[in-house]
């Protein structure tokens, strides 16, 4: 599997700018790339409590639709983060779209994106500079790793609460106070 990492300096509350850069990165992928991964909250940046209502969008909004169209045009899967508005509730949401800069007060959100194989070996580390990087994964390693490691034994603790299954395939857990 060929994977690209788009480590970009986005703008907080800068959806138009961030979307333009994401679309350019998708368009610039190598012909044999199958997946491109973007930073957390890339599409809207990190909104504050004061700005989240203005910048967050629903997952069927225009920004996500533009990403879906770009992914389909390139026949590539996309992982990208956004600020989601679900009927007035706000979420830091990471989307998996199938094939079908600086923060407040001068705070700089540094990179550090990394890819680790199923055995824990560091395959790639982006460092702190902006860029788009390409890595090839050996999917046969997954099969070998599953013989030695029982990943589901290490899953998160089961939390009490009500699981809500949505028609679009997403689910959320409402934890009682």
C-alpha positions as CSV (number, residue, x, y, z in Angstrom):
1,X,0.0,0.0,0.0
2,X,1.4,3.4,-0.9
3,X,0.7,6.1,1.6
4,X,1.4,9.8,1.6
5,X,1.4,12.1,4.6
6,X,0.5,15.8,4.0
7,X,2.0,17.6,7.0
8,X,0.8,21.1,6.4
9,X,0.7,24.3,8.5
10,X,-3.0,25.1,8.4
11,X,-4.7,28.2,9.8
12,X,-7.0,28.1,12.8
13,X,-10.5,29.1,11.6
14,X,-9.2,29.2,8.0
15,X,-11.4,26.7,6.3
16,X,-11.0,28.1,2.8
17,X,-7.2,28.3,3.0
18,X,-6.9,24.8,4.6
19,X,-9.3,23.2,2.1
20,X,-7.4,24.8,-0.9
21,X,-4.1,23.2,0.5
22,X,-5.8,19.9,1.1
23,X,-7.2,19.8,-2.4
24,X,-3.8,20.7,-3.9
25,X,-2.1,17.9,-1.9
26,X,-4.7,15.4,-3.1
27,X,-4.1,16.5,-6.7
28,X,-0.3,16.3,-6.2
29,X,-0.3,12.6,-5.0
30,X,1.7,10.2,-7.0
31,X,-0.3,8.1,-9.4
32,X,0.0,4.9,-7.4
33,X,-0.7,6.4,-4.0
34,X,-3.7,4.7,-2.3
35,X,-4.1,6.8,0.9
36,X,-3.2,10.3,1.9
37,X,-3.3,11.3,5.6
38,X,-3.7,14.9,6.9
39,X,-3.1,16.4,10.4
40,X,-5.7,16.5,13.1
41,X,-8.4,19.2,12.5
42,X,-6.7,20.2,9.2
43,X,-9.8,21.5,7.5
44,X,-10.8,24.1,10.1
45,X,-7.7,24.3,12.2
46,X,-8.2,24.4,16.0
47,X,-11.2,26.6,16.7
48,X,-11.6,28.2,20.1
49,X,-14.8,28.1,22.2
50,X,-15.7,31.5,20.7
51,X,-15.2,30.5,17.0
52,X,-16.2,26.8,16.9
53,X,-19.9,27.5,16.1
54,X,-18.9,29.8,13.2
55,X,-16.4,27.4,11.5
56,X,-17.6,23.9,12.3
57,X,-19.6,22.1,9.6
58,X,-21.7,19.0,9.3
59,X,-20.0,16.0,7.7
60,X,-22.3,16.5,4.7
61,X,-21.3,20.1,4.3
62,X,-19.5,21.8,1.4
63,X,-16.0,21.3,2.7
64,X,-16.3,17.6,3.2
65,X,-18.1,17.3,-0.2
66,X,-15.1,19.0,-1.9
67,X,-12.7,16.4,-0.2
68,X,-15.0,13.5,-1.3
69,X,-15.0,14.8,-4.9
70,X,-11.3,15.2,-5.0
71,X,-10.8,11.7,-3.5
72,X,-13.1,10.2,-6.1
73,X,-11.4,12.1,-8.9
74,X,-8.0,10.6,-7.9
75,X,-9.3,7.2,-6.8
76,X,-7.6,7.7,-3.4
77,X,-8.6,7.3,0.2
78,X,-8.2,10.4,2.4
79,X,-7.9,10.7,6.2
80,X,-8.5,14.3,7.3
81,X,-9.7,16.0,10.5
82,X,-12.3,18.7,10.9
83,X,-14.4,20.6,13.4
84,X,-17.9,19.0,13.1
85,X,-21.2,20.6,13.9
86,X,-23.8,17.9,14.6
87,X,-27.0,19.8,15.4
88,X,-25.2,22.3,17.7
89,X,-22.9,19.8,19.3
90,X,-19.3,20.2,18.3
91,X,-16.7,17.4,17.7
92,X,-13.1,17.1,16.7
93,X,-13.8,14.6,14.0
94,X,-11.4,12.5,11.8
95,X,-12.9,11.4,8.5
96,X,-11.9,8.5,6.4
97,X,-13.0,9.4,2.9
98,X,-13.0,6.3,0.8
99,X,-12.2,6.2,-2.9
100,X,-15.9,6.0,-4.1
101,X,0.8,27.7,10.4
102,X,0.5,29.5,13.4
103,X,-2.0,29.4,16.2
104,X,-3.2,32.0,18.8
105,X,-0.5,34.2,20.4
106,X,2.3,33.0,18.1
107,X,1.9,29.4,19.2
108,X,3.2,27.2,16.5
109,X,1.7,23.7,16.1
110,X,4.8,21.6,15.2
111,X,4.8,18.4,13.2
112,X,6.0,15.0,14.3
113,X,3.9,12.8,12.1
114,X,5.2,9.3,12.2
115,X,4.5,5.8,10.7
116,X,5.2,2.7,12.7
117,X,4.9,-0.9,11.4
118,X,2.9,-3.5,13.3
119,X,6.0,-4.6,15.2
120,X,6.7,-1.1,16.5
121,X,9.6,-0.3,14.1
122,X,9.7,3.4,13.1
123,X,9.4,3.5,9.3
124,X,9.2,7.2,8.8
125,X,9.2,10.4,10.8
126,X,8.3,13.7,9.2
127,X,10.1,16.0,11.7
128,X,9.0,19.6,12.2
129,X,9.0,20.9,8.7
130,X,6.0,21.1,6.4
131,X,5.9,18.6,3.5
132,X,4.2,15.7,1.8
133,X,5.8,12.4,2.2
134,X,5.5,9.0,0.6
135,X,5.9,5.7,2.3
136,X,5.3,2.1,1.1
137,X,3.7,-0.3,3.6
138,X,4.2,-4.1,3.5
139,X,0.7,-5.4,4.3
140,X,2.1,-8.9,4.7
141,X,3.5,-7.7,8.0
142,X,0.0,-7.4,9.4
143,X,-0.6,-11.1,8.9
144,X,2.7,-12.0,10.5
145,X,2.0,-9.5,13.4
146,X,-1.4,-11.0,14.1
147,X,0.2,-14.4,14.7
148,X,2.3,-13.0,17.6
149,X,0.2,-10.1,19.0
150,X,-3.4,-10.1,20.2
151,X,-4.3,-6.5,19.6
152,X,-7.9,-6.8,20.8
153,X,-6.6,-7.9,24.2
154,X,-5.2,-4.4,24.6
155,X,-8.3,-2.5,23.6
156,X,-9.6,0.3,25.7
157,X,-11.6,-0.3,28.8
158,X,-15.4,-0.6,28.2
159,X,-17.0,2.6,29.5
160,X,-20.6,2.8,30.7
161,X,-23.0,4.7,28.6
162,X,-25.4,4.6,25.7
163,X,-24.0,3.8,22.2
164,X,-25.9,5.7,19.5
165,X,-25.6,4.2,16.0
166,X,-26.2,6.7,13.2
167,X,-27.6,6.0,9.7
168,X,-24.3,7.3,8.2
169,X,-22.3,4.6,10.0
170,X,-20.9,6.8,12.7
171,X,-21.4,6.0,16.4
172,X,-21.0,7.9,19.6
173,X,-21.0,7.0,23.3
174,X,-22.9,9.1,25.7
175,X,-21.3,8.6,29.1
176,X,-23.5,9.4,32.1
177,X,-22.3,12.2,34.5
